[in-house]
Structure formats: structure tokens, C-alpha cells
Amino acid sequence: MKEKLFFVLSMIIFGAVGVFAKYIDLSSNEIALFLSLIGSLFLLVIFVWTKQKVPWRKVKKNAAALFIASAALSGNWIFLFQAYKVTTIANAALSYYFAPVLVIMLSPFVLKEKLSLKKAVCVGIALLGLFFILRNGRMETTGYHLLGIGYGLVAACFYAVLTLVNKFIRDLDGMTNTILQLGLSVAMLLPFVLITSGFNIFSTIGNSVILMLMLGILHGGIGFYLFFSGMKGLQGQSIAVLSYIDPLTSLLISALVVGEKMTLQQLLGTVLLLGSTWISEVGGERKGLDKSRNST
């Protein structure tokens, strides 16, 4: 029960990231950098406090995968935060949640997994849902909603790479893996920010600094800690179902807190996209569980 509560809280925290990023008066590059920095420092304190040690021999074996995953994590955050700034929280969250569909499409090539007919149909339905969301973005008359959706899709691509590469990381616990990836992300983003936008955090108003600290501690630190702590005691099927709290939280915050409205077409796209990925993930997991029970 405690693990499930931890995981649910982490999904709520992840789903609320848009409302923070949207109102922080910093570039997306800077937000990504400070999120990685604050989150890694927070988790490092916990790591040292609990007297854990880094298994450097295992880290060396996973060095290439960790480097690629950290680069994907950096790109993911940059484009996701830019999507939140350009379009609505709902548009950004929904386009970003196309990542599971990309993982399904790439798994046969990267992980050598078979693409079942059921999953292929779900991918087709998800693409139809994305079409309705994109069409809604094109119909918007204010802002650059279609561009924002595009940023969200690029972030989804990076997240798909991050997910697939982490499948190749072996023998590292969740805490160590997260600290290393966040730390490497800081090392990559620091020179990138210096070359592109520079540091503007010292010239921003107090509200942005407070929001940035809250984002770093809540999302980068507490969120990831609850996420990995909760995952340990949950089955894959439970993780798949509870993961939908993330985009649903974003949609609720978009409608109830920020006051963003969703069109009927966007709602239809939402149902198709989220529904198809839910059926694909949960159905496949249930089948695997049934097979394992029959064999025992």
C-alpha cells in the first residue's frame, strides 16, 4: 500500500510540472539545467545520508548507455518545457504522451520484441488521436499551438530514446542510476546554456526563483525518489495503469487551475491516444501474468 501511494504521488508531481514551467521566467535550457542540478543535489544528500555507495565497476560497464540516456533526458526536458511555454498545458502533455506509442513502434527494432496485431492496431488508433490533437492545434487562433505540439512531440522522441536506452542499463539501482543521469545532464547542459542563452536567473523576479526551486526539489528530487521507491513494490500492470495519473493530472490542472479549455475534437483525440496506449500496455502485461501463473 505504501509503495502504491508513493507511485501515485510521484505521478501527481510529474503531472503538475507544466504549471511550474509555464510561469518560470527563464529559458527552457536554463529550466532543464537547474532542474537537473537541484534534483541531483537533493538525491545526492539522500544518497549520502543513507550511506549508499556508488558501484563504480558497474557504472563503467554502463558508461555508454548512461551517457546516451543523459543526453536524451536533457533534450527531453528542453523541448518539453518549451512546449509548455508555447502552447497550453493540455496540448503539451498530450503530445508528450505520444512517447509510449513511439516505444511500441521502435521496440521491434531496438529490443527485438515482436509487434503483435493488437499493439499495431493500438498504434494506429493513437496516431488517429494525435491527428485530432494536431488538427485542434492548427485551428487555434492565438499563440503558436501547433509549434508547441511539435515541441511536445520532439520531447516525446527524446523520452522514447531515454526509455529504450535504460533497458540496456544493468545492475544499477534506481537511486544511483537517477543521480548519475541527472549529474551527467548537468555536465551537458551547463556549456550548452552558457553558449546559447547564458544565465538569467540572477535577473529574474523572486517568483520565478521560488518556482524553480520548487520544481527542482519536487519534480527532480522528491518526485523521482517517490517514483523509484514506489516501483520496487508494484507489478508491471499496476505501474502501467497508475502511470495514467500523470497526463490526467496535467489535463485537470489545465482545465481547473489554469482555466484552459479543451475542444470536443481535442477530447476525442485524448480518449483515442490515452485509451489506445492503456489497452496496449495493460493488455500485454495481463497476458504475460497469465502465462507466468499457468506455468507455475
C-alpha positions in Angstrom: 0.0 0.0 0.0 2.9 2.4 0.9 4.6 1.7 -2.5 1.4 2.4 -4.4 0.9 5.7 -2.5 4.5 6.7 -3.3 4.0 6.0 -7.0 0.7 7.8 -7.2 2.2 10.9 -5.5 5.1 10.8 -8.0 2.7 10.7 -10.9 0.8 13.7 -9.5 4.0 15.6 -9.1 5.1 14.8 -12.6 1.7 15.8 -14.0 2.0 19.2 -12.3 5.3 20.1 -13.8 3.7 22.1 -16.6 2.1 24.7 -14.4 5.6 25.4 -12.9 7.5 25.5 -16.1 4.9 27.7 -17.9 5.3 30.6 -15.4 9.1 30.5 -14.7 10.7 33.5 -16.4 13.7 31.5 -17.7 14.6 29.9 -21.0 13.8 26.2 -21.4 17.5 25.5 -21.5 18.0 27.1 -18.1 15.0 25.4 -16.5 16.3 22.0 -17.7 19.7 22.8 -16.2 18.6 24.0 -12.8 16.0 21.1 -12.6 18.8 18.6 -13.2 21.1 20.4 -10.7 18.7 20.8 -7.9 17.3 17.3 -8.3 20.7 15.7 -8.4 21.9 17.6 -5.3 18.7 16.7 -3.4 19.0 13.0 -4.3 22.8 13.1 -3.5 22.0 14.3 0.0 19.7 11.3 0.5 22.3 9.0 -1.1 25.0 10.2 1.3 22.6 10.3 4.3 21.6 6.6 3.8 25.3 5.7 3.4 25.0 4.2 0.0 28.0 3.7 -2.2 28.4 4.0 -6.0 29.4 0.7 -7.6 32.0 2.3 -10.0 32.8 -1.0 -11.7 29.1 -1.4 -12.7 29.0 2.3 -13.7 31.9 1.8 -16.0 30.1 -1.2 -17.7 27.1 1.1 -18.3 29.0 4.2 -19.2 27.9 4.4 -22.9 24.2 3.8 -22.1 24.3 6.3 -19.2 25.8 9.0 -21.5 23.2 8.5 -24.2 20.3 8.4 -21.6 21.5 11.6 -20.0 21.7 13.3 -23.4 18.1 12.1 -24.2 17.0 13.3 -20.7 18.4 16.8 -21.4 16.8 17.1 -24.8 13.5 15.8 -23.4 13.3 18.5 -20.8 14.4 21.3 -23.0 11.7 20.6 -25.6 9.0 19.7 -23.1 9.5 23.0 -21.2 9.4 24.9 -24.4 6.2 23.2 -25.4 4.6 24.3 -22.1 5.7 27.8 -22.8 4.4 28.0 -26.3 1.1 26.1 -26.1 -1.5 25.0 -23.5 -0.6 22.5 -20.7 -3.1 20.1 -22.2 -1.6 20.2 -25.7 2.0 19.9 -24.4 1.1 17.0 -22.1 -0.9 15.1 -24.7 1.7 15.4 -27.5 4.4 14.4 -25.0 2.4 11.3 -24.0 2.9 10.0 -27.5 6.2 8.7 -26.2 4.7 5.2 -25.2 3.5 4.8 -28.8 7.0 5.6 -30.1 8.4 3.0 -27.7 6.0 0.4 -29.0 6.9 1.2 -32.6 10.7 1.1 -32.0 10.8 -1.9 -29.7 10.9 -4.5 -32.6 14.0 -2.8 -34.0 15.8 -1.8 -30.8 14.7 -4.5 -28.3 13.9 -7.2 -30.8 10.4 -7.5 -29.4 7.5 -8.7 -31.6 4.9 -6.2 -32.5 1.5 -8.0 -32.1 -1.5 -7.3 -34.2 -3.2 -5.8 -31.1 -0.3 -3.4 -30.5 -0.2 -2.4 -34.1 -4.0 -1.6 -34.0 -3.4 0.5 -30.8 -0.6 2.4 -32.6 -3.0 3.2 -35.4 -5.7 4.4 -33.0 -3.1 6.5 -31.2 -2.0 8.1 -34.4 -5.6 9.0 -35.2 -5.9 10.5 -31.7 -2.7 12.5 -32.4 -4.2 13.7 -35.7 -7.2 15.2 -33.9 -4.9 16.9 -31.4 -2.8 18.3 -34.2 -5.9 19.4 -36.1 -7.1 21.2 -33.0 -3.7 22.9 -32.7 -4.0 24.1 -36.3 -7.4 25.5 -35.7 -6.3 27.6 -32.7 -6.3 31.4 -33.5 -4.0 32.6 -30.7 -0.4 31.7 -30.0 1.7 29.1 -31.7 -0.2 26.0 -30.5 0.9 23.8 -33.4 4.5 24.7 -32.8 4.1 23.9 -29.2 2.6 20.5 -30.1 5.6 19.9 -32.3 8.0 20.7 -29.4 6.0 18.2 -27.3 6.4 15.5 -30.0 10.2 16.1 -30.2 10.3 15.8 -26.3 8.4 12.5 -26.7 11.0 11.3 -29.2 13.8 12.0 -26.6 11.7 10.4 -23.9 11.3 7.3 -26.0 15.1 7.1 -26.6 15.5 7.6 -22.8 13.1 4.7 -22.1 14.7 2.3 -24.6 18.3 3.1 -23.6 17.5 2.5 -19.9 16.6 -1.1 -20.9 20.3 -1.7 -21.6 21.5 -0.4 -18.2 22.2 -3.3 -16.0 22.9 -3.9 -12.3 22.4 -0.3 -11.1 19.7 0.5 -8.5 17.2 3.3 -9.3 18.7 5.9 -7.0 22.3 5.5 -8.3 21.0 5.5 -11.9 19.0 8.6 -11.4 21.7 10.6 -9.7 24.2 9.7 -12.4 21.8 10.6 -15.2 20.9 13.9 -13.6 24.6 14.7 -12.9 25.6 13.9 -16.5 22.7 16.0 -17.7 24.1 19.0 -15.6 27.5 18.5 -17.2 26.0 18.5 -20.7 23.6 21.4 -20.2 26.0 23.8 -18.5 28.2 24.6 -21.5 25.1 24.5 -23.8 23.3 27.1 -21.6 26.5 29.3 -21.5 26.8 29.2 -25.3 23.1 29.8 -26.1 21.1 31.8 -23.6 23.5 32.4 -20.7 22.4 32.7 -17.1 19.4 35.0 -16.4 18.4 33.5 -13.0 20.0 36.4 -11.1 18.0 39.0 -13.0 14.6 37.2 -12.7 11.9 38.2 -10.2 11.6 36.3 -6.9 8.5 34.3 -8.0 10.4 32.6 -10.8 13.3 31.7 -8.4 10.8 30.2 -5.9 9.0 28.3 -8.6 12.4 27.0 -10.0 13.4 25.8 -6.5 10.0 24.1 -6.0 10.3 22.5 -9.5 13.8 21.2 -8.8 13.0 19.8 -5.3 9.5 18.5 -6.1 10.0 17.2 -9.6 13.7 16.5 -9.9 14.2 15.3 -6.3 11.1 14.1 -4.4 9.2 13.1 -7.5 12.0 10.8 -8.7 12.6 9.4 -5.2 8.9 8.5 -4.8 8.9 7.1 -8.3 11.7 4.7 -7.8 10.7 3.8 -4.2 7.2 3.0 -5.4 8.2 1.0 -8.4 10.0 -1.6 -6.2 6.8 -2.9 -4.7 4.5 -2.8 -7.7 3.8 -5.2 -10.5 4.2 -4.0 -14.1 0.5 -4.0 -14.7 -0.1 -1.6 -11.7 2.7 0.7 -12.9 1.1 0.8 -16.4 -2.3 1.7 -15.0 -1.1 4.2 -12.4 1.1 6.0 -14.9 -2.0 7.5 -16.5 -2.4 9.7 -13.4 0.4 11.8 -14.9 -1.3 13.0 -18.1 -4.7 13.1 -16.4 -3.3 15.4 -13.7 -2.0 17.7 -16.4 -5.4 17.8 -18.0 -7.1 18.6 -14.7 -4.7 21.3 -13.8 -5.0 22.7 -17.3 -8.8 22.9 -17.0 -9.4 23.6 -13.3 -6.4 25.6 -12.2 -5.1 27.5 -15.3 -8.6 27.7 -16.9 -7.6 26.3 -20.3 -10.5 25.0 -22.4 -10.5 21.8 -24.4 -12.5 21.4 -27.6 -14.6 18.4 -28.4 -12.1 17.4 -31.1 -9.3 17.6 -28.6 -11.2 15.5 -26.1 -11.8 12.8 -28.8 -8.1 12.8 -29.6 -7.3 12.5 -25.9 -9.6 9.5 -25.5 -8.1 7.8 -28.5 -4.5 8.4 -27.6 -4.6 7.6 -23.9 -7.1 4.8 -24.4 -5.1 3.0 -27.0 -1.9 3.1 -25.1 -3.7 1.9 -21.9 -5.2 -1.1 -23.8 -1.8 -1.9 -25.3 0.2 -1.7 -22.1 -2.2 -3.3 -19.7 -3.4 -6.0 -22.1 0.1 -7.1 -22.8 1.1 -7.1 -19.2 -2.0 -9.1 -18.2 -1.3 -11.7 -20.9 2.3 -12.1 -19.5 1.0 -12.5 -16.0 -1.5 -15.2 -17.0 1.3 -17.1 -18.8 3.5 -17.0 -15.7 0.7 -18.2 -13.5 -0.1 -21.1 -15.8 3.5 -22.2 -15.8 3.7 -22.4 -12.0 
